[in-house]
Amino acid sequence: MSKVLHISDDQFETEVLKSAVPVLVDFWAPWCGPCKSIAPTLDELSEEIPNVKICKINIDENSGYAAKLGIMNIPTLLLYKDGELVAKQIGALTKADLANFINNHI
């Protein structure tokens, strides 16, 4: 897929739930230090793991799905496959750990 997509609540169903490929969703906010620290890693992985779509949702601007999914901490990373949640990670990870998290669940 390459390149991280910044999506809104209105795009969640189309970009995540109806995606033909697995999707990693990063729930984040601009004021969140750990969120900022993993952003470059997500950019790199979007190029290195082409069979996974990576989406980011700014919870300050789009709180609907964050509330619906019970997101209480950020960053929260949710991995969807065939429209179903298959894995959840709360908190920042190293690049290697994040790659393993994705690859172990797709």
Rosetta blueprint (number, residue, H / E / L):
1 M L
2 S L
3 K L
4 V L
5 L E
6 H E
7 I L
8 S L
9 D H
10 D H
11 Q H
12 F H
13 E H
14 T H
15 E H
16 V H
17 L H
18 K L
19 S L
20 A L
21 V L
22 P L
23 V E
24 L E
25 V E
26 D E
27 F E
28 W E
29 A L
30 P L
31 W L
32 C L
33 G H
34 P H
35 C H
36 K H
37 S H
38 I H
39 A H
40 P H
41 T H
42 L H
43 D H
44 E H
45 L H
46 S H
47 E H
48 E H
49 I L
50 P L
51 N L
52 V L
53 K E
54 I E
55 C E
56 K E
57 I E
58 N E
59 I L
60 D L
61 E L
62 N L
63 S L
64 G H
65 Y H
66 A H
67 A H
68 K H
69 L L
70 G L
71 I L
72 M L
73 N L
74 I L
75 P L
76 T E
77 L E
78 L E
79 L E
80 Y E
81 K E
82 D L
83 G L
84 E E
85 L E
86 V E
87 A E
88 K E
89 Q E
90 I E
91 G L
92 A L
93 L L
94 T L
95 K H
96 A H
97 D H
98 L H
99 A H
100 N H
101 F H
102 I H
103 N H
104 N L
105 H L
106 I L
